[in-house]
Amino acid sequence: MGHSDIDRQVVEGALVWITDSPTEVVLRIESTIASHFRKTSLFPNQQLLKDLDDGSLLVTASITDQKQIIPILKYWLPDVEILLPVELKQSLLYELQFSIDQLSR
């Protein structure tokens, strides 16, 4: 990766952690919060895939590290569902269960 590529990524704010292999994330956004995601890009490299008949949205994001998106997902729960990748969904569920376990002691 040349300097111009890195400069472009920094200027565009596309990637916090620079890597050659970003992961695509597919999310379902409930209709109750869909307007926020239509107006503003809240996830890294957010793109609208589809407006669904029930008012919800399918959105993609491109991440290089789960830390880029997990805090945002937590904020918008329960109105955001991770469709892909399954590993991201499992990581979020693990973090949430860990938090519940800590609070339940």
Helices and strands as residue ranges (DSSP letters): H 3-12, E 23-29, H 34-39, E 47-51, E 57-63, G 66-68, H 70-76, E 80-84, H 86-103
